[in-house]
Amino acid sequence: MDSNVLFYIIIGILSAQFLLERILDYLNYKRYQDPVPSELNDVFDPSEYEKSQRYKITNYKFGLITATFSFLLTIGFLIFGGFEWIDSMARSFSDNPIIIALVFFGIIMIGSDLLSTPLSYYQTFVIEEKFGFNKSSRKLFFLDKIKGWLMTIILGGGILALVLWFFQWAGSNFWIYTWAVIALFSIFMNMFYSKLIVPLFNKQTPLEDGSLKEKLETYAKNVGFELKNIFVIDGSKRSTKANAYFSGFGKEKRVTLYDTLINDLDEDEIVAVLAHEVGHYKKKHIIFNLVASLLLTGLTLFILSVFINNPQVSLAIGVSQPSFHAALIGFGILYSPISEITGLIMNYLSRKFEYEADDYAKNTFAAMPLVTSLKKLSKNSLSNLTPHPAYVFMHYSHPPLIARIRNLKA
């Protein structure tokens, strides 16, 4: 296919995605003023609900600005030869294809982050601060940025260099070896993420002995779930929002509770949250998601191997000297409609899994503590109680609060 045709297809894809997202955001925005379902009347009092509305509207307007900025920047880059300019800069450093690619993506990463940092700063220290969520200091904000850059350079750069080496060595079969490496890396990170990565950003401490720990361990024993590792993470140093998650397999599995969760919920509600997480484990949702992710990665890499040697893909984004790294950018945009479809499927399954985990918690512990915990967590995060169905279909990995409560009460 001619590079000019591919160029217009790329512009069309980016424009269609931008318009679709703005329509979905607008439909969701129009639902903010809808009457709250009777089952949720006790989530907010009038002043709290008014605050939640202001929070959602503020985020909607800010999201519109940031999305428009990102879209115009990307389109401008394509039309005015931005990728060609970066490619020329990268080639001035070396003749080695691996080094050229690393410099190319390094420049894009640094440039993108420098442009997005003021927006992220505003989101954290103006919007989140205004509505009482932010607990992060400016020092911590920039320290997180630096740590994120270092991780991207070491892990992202290392994997990219290996992929490029596979391409030079194995040609179009590079995808098989790349898939194997990514699969091993994904499994390793699932096993040891909490031990290796989380400590770089947060402090984790074992849950102290007491009635909460006894209740959690008693529940786990009753349902045949081996639970030796219960940790508390200091999420409160960045935000007041609460969470809990399950990670690892076998002896490495652990439950992590945010300190904000422990402060916000009573003990039975925390046990209900644990029961929900155990439900994911017992129903093998974690294994399914990992396997599905690896299969989708394999499919993506195989399709990439078909396109990567086509010089028209590089030319379509304005890079005159075809290369792996330029074709990777073009492919990423061309593949995005397929990625959207697989994302919709994964979101649908994720919502289904949430219902199953809720049912597990209801059947092995109790429904009402989970209902009240979900209401408290929604209240504390000022979440949207009346999302538009189309927005839920496209973006939600969890069912809306009202749907989960009706399922738990059924």
KEMI-512202 format. One line per field, with one value per residue (C-alpha): x, y, z; residue number from 1. Coordinates in steps of 0.05 Angstrom, whole numbers, plus 5000, padded with zeros to 4 digits. Layout:
<recs>
X	c(X/...)
Y	c(Y/...)
Z	c(Z/...)
resi	c(NUM/...)
</recs>
This chain:
<recs>
X	c(5000/5025/5055/5009/4948/4976/4989/4916/4894/4937/4908/4838/4849/4876/4819/4765/4792/4796/4724/4697/4730/4703/4632/4636/4663/4607/4553/4582/4585/4511/4493/4525/4460/4417/4377/4417/4387/4348/4397/4453/4417/4459/4527/4530/4495/4474/4538/4583/4544/4552/4627/4630/4594/4644/4702/4675/4661/4730/4763/4719/4741/4814/4812/4783/4842/4896/4866/4860/4931/4957/4917/4939/5012/5011/4977/5026/5084/5059/5043/5105/5157/5170/5189/5237/5271/5278/5304/5357/5378/5383/5424/5474/5494/5512/5507/5486/5411/5401/5432/5394/5328/5344/5361/5299/5251/5291/5280/5206/5199/5235/5200/5132/5145/5170/5107/5060/5093/5062/4993/5006/5031/4967/4925/4960/4972/4912/4854/4869/4892/4829/4784/4824/4855/4928/4977/5040/5094/5128/5192/5158/5124/5190/5225/5171/5183/5258/5248/5198/5248/5303/5257/5236/5308/5332/5273/5242/5309/5336/5275/5275/5350/5337/5279/5322/5378/5327/5305/5376/5390/5325/5293/5217/5218/5241/5170/5176/5237/5208/5144/5183/5222/5159/5123/5179/5184/5108/5107/5168/5136/5070/5109/5157/5127/5109/5179/5221/5182/5133/5189/5220/5158/5123/5136/5103/5097/5066/4997/5002/4974/4904/4831/4834/4890/4855/4791/4827/4866/4804/4765/4823/4828/4753/4755/4820/4862/4934/4948/5016/5031/4986/5019/4998/5023/5031/4985/4966/5032/5005/4929/4869/4840/4838/4852/4872/4903/4926/4992/5038/5028/5044/5089/5097/5024/5006/4949/4965/4919/4926/4931/4874/4830/4843/4826/4763/4730/4711/4739/4681/4683/4758/4746/4692/4743/4793/4737/4727/4802/4804/4746/4789/4842/4794/4759/4828/4816/4888/4914/4863/4883/4957/4947/4900/4949/5006/4964/4945/5018/5037/4983/5006/5079/5061/5023/5081/5129/5086/5088/5157/5196/5148/5184/5117/5099/5161/5148/5076/5098/5146/5211/5250/5298/5257/5275/5248/5237/5199/5156/5141/5110/5068/5047/5026/4977/4952/4941/4903/4833/4847/4875/4810/4769/4811/4807/4731/4731/4779/4737/4674/4707/4736/4667/4640/4697/4681/4610/4637/4686/4629/4586/4643/4649/4574/4570/4631/4626/4568/4538/4524/4595/4617/4559/4576/4651/4637/4593/4647/4702/4658/4642/4715/4737/4678/4662/4608/4543/4507/4556/4531/4523/4564/4621/4617/4618/4680/4721/4699/4738/4691/4615/4584/4569/4494/4501/4547/4501/4440/4478/4500/4429/4398)
Y	c(5000/5069/5110/5169/5124/5097/5169/5188/5123/5141/5211/5181/5131/5185/5233/5179/5158/5229/5244/5179/5193/5264/5240/5188/5239/5287/5233/5216/5289/5298/5242/5277/5312/5250/5229/5183/5113/5103/5047/5100/5156/5143/5149/5225/5278/5339/5379/5318/5303/5375/5368/5303/5337/5394/5344/5305/5369/5396/5332/5330/5400/5387/5321/5357/5406/5353/5305/5362/5384/5313/5302/5367/5354/5284/5308/5366/5319/5275/5333/5375/5319/5314/5240/5254/5308/5261/5205/5252/5271/5198/5180/5235/5196/5129/5083/5024/5009/4990/5054/5096/5064/5074/5148/5156/5130/5164/5232/5218/5195/5254/5304/5274/5274/5345/5368/5326/5341/5411/5380/5323/5374/5415/5352/5333/5400/5440/5393/5336/5386/5428/5368/5341/5280/5299/5282/5282/5334/5368/5332/5265/5282/5297/5239/5192/5222/5209/5138/5127/5152/5106/5046/5062/5069/5005/4959/4990/5005/4935/4900/4945/4931/4857/4860/4898/4847/4790/4827/4833/4760/4725/4772/4767/4709/4758/4759/4687/4704/4771/4737/4687/4742/4784/4722/4706/4779/4784/4721/4745/4813/4781/4740/4792/4860/4873/4854/4889/4948/4972/4985/5035/5079/5057/5027/4960/4932/4867/4877/4882/4828/4843/4830/4851/4803/4748/4759/4759/4696/4661/4676/4653/4588/4576/4580/4541/4600/4599/4669/4682/4750/4809/4876/4948/5000/5074/5099/5158/5193/5208/5206/5196/5146/5074/5008/4935/4885/4813/4794/4734/4660/4601/4620/4690/4708/4766/4812/4886/4935/5010/5044/5090/5028/5007/5077/5084/5015/4974/4905/4865/4910/4897/4821/4829/4865/4808/4757/4792/4788/4715/4704/4728/4678/4620/4633/4634/4704/4724/4664/4678/4751/4734/4680/4724/4782/4737/4710/4780/4801/4742/4761/4833/4814/4766/4820/4868/4818/4821/4897/4914/4902/4944/5011/5045/5042/5084/5132/5140/5176/5219/5183/5180/5125/5062/5029/4983/5039/5084/5026/5009/5079/5072/5002/5023/5073/5027/4970/5013/4997/4922/4940/4978/4916/4869/4921/4920/4845/4845/4900/4859/4798/4839/4865/4794/4772/4828/4801/4731/4756/4795/4732/4692/4743/4743/4667/4655/4716/4765/4814/4875/4889/4889/4934/4985/4981/4996/5055/5083/5075/5109/5166/5176/5178/5222/5171/5178/5145/5155/5137/5132/5060/5073/5101/5040/4993/5026/5042/5008/4947/4944/4948/5014/5017/5010/4947/4914/4931/4904/4840/4833/4844/4796)
Z	c(5000/4982/5040/5025/5032/5098/5121/5111/5144/5205/5207/5200/5257/5304/5287/5294/5362/5386/5364/5393/5461/5462/5446/5501/5551/5532/5540/5608/5627/5610/5658/5718/5735/5730/5792/5838/5842/5907/5929/5929/5965/6027/5993/5994/6033/5991/6003/5989/5925/5902/5914/5875/5817/5817/5819/5759/5719/5734/5711/5648/5628/5644/5606/5545/5546/5555/5503/5452/5465/5456/5392/5360/5379/5349/5284/5280/5289/5231/5184/5197/5198/5272/5269/5212/5254/5314/5269/5241/5311/5332/5271/5287/5350/5318/5258/5302/5291/5364/5390/5339/5361/5435/5424/5379/5432/5487/5455/5446/5518/5548/5503/5517/5592/5593/5558/5602/5669/5677/5663/5712/5764/5755/5762/5827/5861/5837/5822/5870/5922/5915/5928/5987/5954/5946/6001/5958/5967/5909/5927/5924/5858/5823/5858/5830/5761/5765/5790/5733/5682/5710/5708/5636/5615/5648/5636/5574/5542/5558/5528/5466/5455/5461/5411/5361/5370/5357/5294/5268/5285/5266/5216/5212/5263/5317/5344/5371/5414/5434/5456/5498/5533/5547/5573/5621/5642/5654/5696/5736/5748/5770/5820/5847/5831/5904/5927/5874/5845/5899/5951/5903/5912/5976/6044/6058/6128/6153/6182/6258/6303/6327/6314/6241/6225/6263/6224/6157/6174/6201/6137/6093/6132/6127/6050/6043/6022/6047/6071/6102/6073/6091/6081/6092/6041/6057/6002/6045/6030/5960/5963/6009/5959/5983/5950/5961/5913/5907/5874/5862/5859/5905/5962/5934/5937/5982/5999/6003/6039/6032/6100/6076/6067/6139/6163/6121/6131/6192/6202/6172/6110/6102/6108/6053/6009/6022/6006/5939/5923/5944/5897/5839/5860/5870/5804/5769/5742/5753/5713/5658/5653/5650/5596/5556/5559/5535/5478/5456/5460/5416/5365/5364/5355/5298/5261/5275/5242/5178/5175/5203/5138/5097/5083/5068/5143/5160/5102/5124/5188/5149/5162/5097/5118/5134/5200/5254/5303/5254/5230/5303/5312/5249/5266/5336/5307/5252/5301/5352/5324/5336/5405/5420/5402/5445/5500/5497/5503/5562/5597/5587/5617/5673/5692/5690/5735/5784/5791/5802/5856/5889/5889/5919/5975/5986/5989/6033/6079/6072/6022/6066/6090/6017/5998/6052/6036/5962/5981/6027/5975/5923/5970/5989/5916/5895/5840/5787/5810/5743/5687/5615/5592/5529/5571/5617/5558/5528/5590/5654/5678/5738/5736/5761/5835/5826/5784/5835/5893/5857/5842/5914/5939/5888)
resi	c(1/2/3/4/5/6/7/8/9/10/11/12/13/14/15/16/17/18/19/20/21/22/23/24/25/26/27/28/29/30/31/32/33/34/35/36/37/38/39/40/41/42/43/44/45/46/47/48/49/50/51/52/53/54/55/56/57/58/59/60/61/62/63/64/65/66/67/68/69/70/71/72/73/74/75/76/77/78/79/80/81/82/83/84/85/86/87/88/89/90/91/92/93/94/95/96/97/98/99/100/101/102/103/104/105/106/107/108/109/110/111/112/113/114/115/116/117/118/119/120/121/122/123/124/125/126/127/128/129/130/131/132/133/134/135/136/137/138/139/140/141/142/143/144/145/146/147/148/149/150/151/152/153/154/155/156/157/158/159/160/161/162/163/164/165/166/167/168/169/170/171/172/173/174/175/176/177/178/179/180/181/182/183/184/185/186/187/188/189/190/191/192/193/194/195/196/197/198/199/200/201/202/203/204/205/206/207/208/209/210/211/212/213/214/215/216/217/218/219/220/221/222/223/224/225/226/227/228/229/230/231/232/233/234/235/236/237/238/239/240/241/242/243/244/245/246/247/248/249/250/251/252/253/254/255/256/257/258/259/260/261/262/263/264/265/266/267/268/269/270/271/272/273/274/275/276/277/278/279/280/281/282/283/284/285/286/287/288/289/290/291/292/293/294/295/296/297/298/299/300/301/302/303/304/305/306/307/308/309/310/311/312/313/314/315/316/317/318/319/320/321/322/323/324/325/326/327/328/329/330/331/332/333/334/335/336/337/338/339/340/341/342/343/344/345/346/347/348/349/350/351/352/353/354/355/356/357/358/359/360/361/362/363/364/365/366/367/368/369/370/371/372/373/374/375/376/377/378/379/380/381/382/383/384/385/386/387/388/389/390/391/392/393/394/395/396/397/398/399/400/401/402/403/404/405/406/407/408/409/410)
</recs>
